[in-house]
Amino acid sequence: MIKDFVKEVAEYLKDQEERISKDKDLFSEELQKNKKHLENAVSIFKELMLRRKKKLLELAFVSAETGISKRDFENMLTFEKDTFEKIMKAINEGDKKMEKLLQGREENAEGSGQKNKLIIFKADTEEFLDLEGNKLGPFKKGDIVNIPQEITNILIVDNKADPVDEE
């Protein structure tokens, strides 16, 4: 059905391109007409696929809230089904993360269990590397920063910073 339609469009476009390439007279009326047919066919097909993408996104949105009709899913092309599944997975993961945030179980941006801690520098500190090799600093006396707890512990022990009391 729709799968055959895409194959038929591909064959039509290929036929049109072959017709154009066979015509040696660059200024013939027939060549110009065939080029215009090809341009129109490509344009119409792109518009059709754009509408299918919009429908896919709308269906994913509705499905995320209510569930999906089996009939709509069966009419999708294979790559559309794959795209739909990926969109649904992303929506579900986003919903789970939002739910965790609402419940006060905030997670680090990288998704690791690493926690940050606020500290205030007691002295000027030159640039240094964190545990992953990323550059931090330089910092001036009085700077307040939110950096990984492992790093803050080292700075506090070295008497270069104090923890900021969080209430």
Secondary structure by P-SEA (a helix, b strand, c coil): caaaaaaaaaaaaaaaaaaaaaccccccaaaaaaaaaaaaaaaaaaaaaaaaaaaaaaaaaaaacbbbbaaaaaaccaaaaaaaaaaaaaaaaaaaaaaaaaaccccccccccbbbbbbbbcccccccccccccccccccccccccccaaaaaaaaaaccccccccc
